[in-house]
């Protein structure tokens, strides 16, 4: 089960709205959605995404600046269509051209599409994203994206995937508005 919400910081405090991500295909689409939810072009908007007990992600959009991203568990998020939106090549340190080259080499091992290799018993150790390159297990992104809002890097990295977004919202003083859209 997924949950996604937008938190916009206004002069009067935080305003929350739940959001559907059905039409969001890229990080740029998500950033545009966040900007559209803001009444002021300079407001900070946070996008919270979580898959129940598996991973959570926070995207911070400040005006027209590039979005900043934190994902609690990249390998878990890579198995999710919403997680793949956040796990950009840049975030994972991948070269997109290299991924395209790897795509051209698929099925050279003689297996059918979707058929696991017989030697692939350890497939749970590392997920693969687009292009077949390994996605790291554990957090990726900018763990300092909430520092100025009261959630330190250490606190963000120590959050468990269970109830993390509520904990963050509580520190921000937005627990009630987030709970109202849950």
C-alpha beads as a LAMMPS data file, in Angstrom:
LAMMPS data file: protein, C-alpha beads

182 atoms
181 bonds

1 atom types
1 bond types

-500.0 500.0 xlo xhi
-500.0 500.0 ylo yhi
-500.0 500.0 zlo zhi

Masses

1 110.0

Atoms # bond

1 1 1 0.000 0.000 0.000
2 1 1 1.331 3.407 -0.979
3 1 1 0.800 6.806 0.536
4 1 1 1.767 10.104 -1.077
5 1 1 1.201 13.617 0.230
6 1 1 2.355 17.138 -0.487
7 1 1 3.301 19.479 2.363
8 1 1 3.593 23.140 1.378
9 1 1 5.120 25.628 3.806
10 1 1 3.108 28.834 3.828
11 1 1 3.159 32.004 5.914
12 1 1 0.469 30.400 8.083
13 1 1 2.295 27.091 8.586
14 1 1 2.176 23.797 6.731
15 1 1 -0.660 22.808 4.425
16 1 1 -1.021 19.165 3.427
17 1 1 -2.813 17.503 0.562
18 1 1 -2.889 13.895 -0.489
19 1 1 -1.945 13.328 -4.060
20 1 1 -2.315 10.741 -6.757
21 1 1 0.850 9.800 -8.590
22 1 1 -0.874 7.944 -11.431
23 1 1 0.069 10.606 -14.011
24 1 1 3.596 11.109 -12.645
25 1 1 6.219 9.318 -14.715
26 1 1 9.417 11.245 -13.964
27 1 1 11.024 13.289 -11.225
28 1 1 10.358 16.402 -13.312
29 1 1 6.628 15.545 -13.357
30 1 1 6.713 15.148 -9.579
31 1 1 8.531 18.467 -9.101
32 1 1 5.989 20.208 -11.367
33 1 1 3.141 18.698 -9.330
34 1 1 4.754 20.018 -6.139
35 1 1 5.232 23.488 -7.616
36 1 1 1.600 23.574 -8.771
37 1 1 0.427 22.847 -5.217
38 1 1 2.211 25.931 -3.933
39 1 1 0.480 29.318 -3.818
40 1 1 3.845 31.118 -3.850
41 1 1 6.655 30.327 -6.287
42 1 1 9.220 30.533 -3.474
43 1 1 7.505 28.194 -1.002
44 1 1 9.110 24.985 0.123
45 1 1 7.090 21.926 -0.835
46 1 1 7.830 18.460 0.478
47 1 1 6.579 15.352 -1.260
48 1 1 6.231 12.374 1.060
49 1 1 5.982 8.909 -0.476
50 1 1 5.960 5.648 1.407
51 1 1 5.340 2.024 0.762
52 1 1 4.004 0.503 3.947
53 1 1 6.876 -0.733 6.139
54 1 1 9.280 -1.070 3.169
55 1 1 10.682 2.374 2.322
56 1 1 9.947 6.080 2.343
57 1 1 11.070 8.990 0.245
58 1 1 11.111 12.752 0.705
59 1 1 11.442 15.136 -2.220
60 1 1 12.064 18.796 -1.429
61 1 1 11.181 21.417 -4.010
62 1 1 12.220 25.015 -3.298
63 1 1 10.857 27.284 -6.026
64 1 1 12.527 26.593 -9.350
65 1 1 15.581 24.892 -7.843
66 1 1 16.271 21.262 -8.715
67 1 1 14.454 18.886 -6.382
68 1 1 16.431 17.320 -3.552
69 1 1 15.694 13.677 -2.774
70 1 1 16.152 11.238 0.070
71 1 1 15.095 7.570 -0.153
72 1 1 15.354 5.356 2.934
73 1 1 16.068 2.098 1.067
74 1 1 17.014 2.255 -2.593
75 1 1 16.812 -1.489 -3.226
76 1 1 13.270 -1.680 -1.830
77 1 1 12.222 1.455 -3.728
78 1 1 13.658 0.063 -6.972
79 1 1 11.020 -2.669 -6.867
80 1 1 8.270 -0.042 -6.860
81 1 1 6.998 2.085 -9.722
82 1 1 6.838 5.127 -7.425
83 1 1 10.307 4.423 -6.107
84 1 1 11.705 4.272 -9.610
85 1 1 10.519 7.863 -10.144
86 1 1 12.837 8.970 -7.329
87 1 1 15.801 6.739 -8.188
88 1 1 17.236 8.793 -11.004
89 1 1 20.517 7.932 -12.697
90 1 1 22.021 11.032 -11.090
91 1 1 20.894 10.012 -7.599
92 1 1 22.356 6.527 -8.050
93 1 1 25.539 7.772 -9.708
94 1 1 24.804 5.927 -12.955
95 1 1 25.752 7.028 -16.424
96 1 1 22.521 6.935 -18.496
97 1 1 24.447 6.153 -21.683
98 1 1 26.069 3.177 -19.969
99 1 1 22.609 1.906 -18.966
100 1 1 21.466 2.101 -22.597
101 1 1 24.501 0.079 -23.655
102 1 1 23.662 -2.564 -21.042
103 1 1 20.058 -2.750 -22.278
104 1 1 21.348 -3.838 -25.688
105 1 1 23.145 -6.805 -24.113
106 1 1 20.130 -8.402 -22.448
107 1 1 19.384 -12.112 -22.775
108 1 1 22.902 -13.023 -23.892
109 1 1 22.917 -15.679 -21.160
110 1 1 20.315 -17.773 -22.976
111 1 1 17.433 -17.214 -20.573
112 1 1 13.983 -16.137 -21.644
113 1 1 12.669 -12.700 -20.675
114 1 1 11.704 -12.777 -17.016
115 1 1 13.246 -16.216 -16.417
116 1 1 15.753 -16.117 -13.558
117 1 1 19.222 -17.506 -14.029
118 1 1 19.822 -20.805 -12.250
119 1 1 22.853 -19.217 -10.525
120 1 1 20.806 -16.224 -9.320
121 1 1 19.889 -17.525 -5.851
122 1 1 21.245 -14.327 -4.234
123 1 1 18.967 -12.025 -6.247
124 1 1 17.564 -10.503 -3.043
125 1 1 20.973 -9.080 -2.108
126 1 1 20.926 -6.311 -4.702
127 1 1 18.120 -5.027 -6.854
128 1 1 18.640 -3.883 -10.356
129 1 1 17.198 -0.742 -11.739
130 1 1 16.835 0.267 -15.354
131 1 1 19.855 -0.775 -17.321
132 1 1 20.566 -3.728 -15.067
133 1 1 23.038 -1.897 -12.839
134 1 1 22.927 -2.669 -9.136
135 1 1 20.949 -0.438 -6.826
136 1 1 22.489 -0.059 -3.373
137 1 1 20.714 -1.366 -0.330
138 1 1 20.030 1.338 2.221
139 1 1 19.558 5.095 2.025
140 1 1 20.463 7.247 -0.972
141 1 1 20.145 10.913 -1.743
142 1 1 20.553 14.035 0.351
143 1 1 20.165 13.225 4.047
144 1 1 20.583 16.939 4.866
145 1 1 17.537 18.119 2.891
146 1 1 15.551 18.738 6.091
147 1 1 18.353 20.134 8.299
148 1 1 17.073 23.714 8.173
149 1 1 13.555 22.482 9.014
150 1 1 14.637 20.735 12.228
151 1 1 15.329 17.162 11.072
152 1 1 19.070 16.555 11.150
153 1 1 20.929 14.154 8.898
154 1 1 21.516 11.833 11.853
155 1 1 17.811 11.840 12.764
156 1 1 16.707 11.215 9.173
157 1 1 19.122 8.323 8.735
158 1 1 18.016 6.757 12.026
159 1 1 14.305 6.675 11.169
160 1 1 12.787 3.281 10.580
161 1 1 10.534 2.841 7.576
162 1 1 7.607 2.353 9.943
163 1 1 6.031 5.703 10.851
164 1 1 8.972 7.773 9.522
165 1 1 6.818 10.332 7.706
166 1 1 4.724 10.936 10.836
167 1 1 7.915 11.454 12.839
168 1 1 9.215 13.974 10.297
169 1 1 5.868 15.779 10.184
170 1 1 5.838 15.945 13.980
171 1 1 9.242 17.653 14.036
172 1 1 8.067 20.069 11.331
173 1 1 4.947 20.892 13.319
174 1 1 2.788 19.402 10.576
175 1 1 1.655 16.141 12.177
176 1 1 -1.995 17.202 12.403
177 1 1 -2.239 18.354 8.783
178 1 1 -0.503 15.214 7.525
179 1 1 -2.754 12.977 9.599
180 1 1 -5.788 14.774 8.176
181 1 1 -4.906 13.648 4.629
182 1 1 -3.831 10.114 5.567

Bonds

1 1 1 2
2 1 2 3
3 1 3 4
4 1 4 5
5 1 5 6
6 1 6 7
7 1 7 8
8 1 8 9
9 1 9 10
10 1 10 11
11 1 11 12
12 1 12 13
13 1 13 14
14 1 14 15
15 1 15 16
16 1 16 17
17 1 17 18
18 1 18 19
19 1 19 20
20 1 20 21
21 1 21 22
22 1 22 23
23 1 23 24
24 1 24 25
25 1 25 26
26 1 26 27
27 1 27 28
28 1 28 29
29 1 29 30
30 1 30 31
31 1 31 32
32 1 32 33
33 1 33 34
34 1 34 35
35 1 35 36
36 1 36 37
37 1 37 38
38 1 38 39
39 1 39 40
40 1 40 41
41 1 41 42
42 1 42 43
43 1 43 44
44 1 44 45
45 1 45 46
46 1 46 47
47 1 47 48
48 1 48 49
49 1 49 50
50 1 50 51
51 1 51 52
52 1 52 53
53 1 53 54
54 1 54 55
55 1 55 56
56 1 56 57
57 1 57 58
58 1 58 59
59 1 59 60
60 1 60 61
61 1 61 62
62 1 62 63
63 1 63 64
64 1 64 65
65 1 65 66
66 1 66 67
67 1 67 68
68 1 68 69
69 1 69 70
70 1 70 71
71 1 71 72
72 1 72 73
73 1 73 74
74 1 74 75
75 1 75 76
76 1 76 77
77 1 77 78
78 1 78 79
79 1 79 80
80 1 80 81
81 1 81 82
82 1 82 83
83 1 83 84
84 1 84 85
85 1 85 86
86 1 86 87
87 1 87 88
88 1 88 89
89 1 89 90
90 1 90 91
91 1 91 92
92 1 92 93
93 1 93 94
94 1 94 95
95 1 95 96
96 1 96 97
97 1 97 98
98 1 98 99
99 1 99 100
100 1 100 101
101 1 101 102
102 1 102 103
103 1 103 104
104 1 104 105
105 1 105 106
106 1 106 107
107 1 107 108
108 1 108 109
109 1 109 110
110 1 110 111
111 1 111 112
112 1 112 113
113 1 113 114
114 1 114 115
115 1 115 116
116 1 116 117
117 1 117 118
118 1 118 119
119 1 119 120
120 1 120 121
121 1 121 122
122 1 122 123
123 1 123 124
124 1 124 125
125 1 125 126
126 1 126 127
127 1 127 128
128 1 128 129
129 1 129 130
130 1 130 131
131 1 131 132
132 1 132 133
133 1 133 134
134 1 134 135
135 1 135 136
136 1 136 137
137 1 137 138
138 1 138 139
139 1 139 140
140 1 140 141
141 1 141 142
142 1 142 143
143 1 143 144
144 1 144 145
145 1 145 146
146 1 146 147
147 1 147 148
148 1 148 149
149 1 149 150
150 1 150 151
151 1 151 152
152 1 152 153
153 1 153 154
154 1 154 155
155 1 155 156
156 1 156 157
157 1 157 158
158 1 158 159
159 1 159 160
160 1 160 161
161 1 161 162
162 1 162 163
163 1 163 164
164 1 164 165
165 1 165 166
166 1 166 167
167 1 167 168
168 1 168 169
169 1 169 170
170 1 170 171
171 1 171 172
172 1 172 173
173 1 173 174
174 1 174 175
175 1 175 176
176 1 176 177
177 1 177 178
178 1 178 179
179 1 179 180
180 1 180 181
181 1 181 182
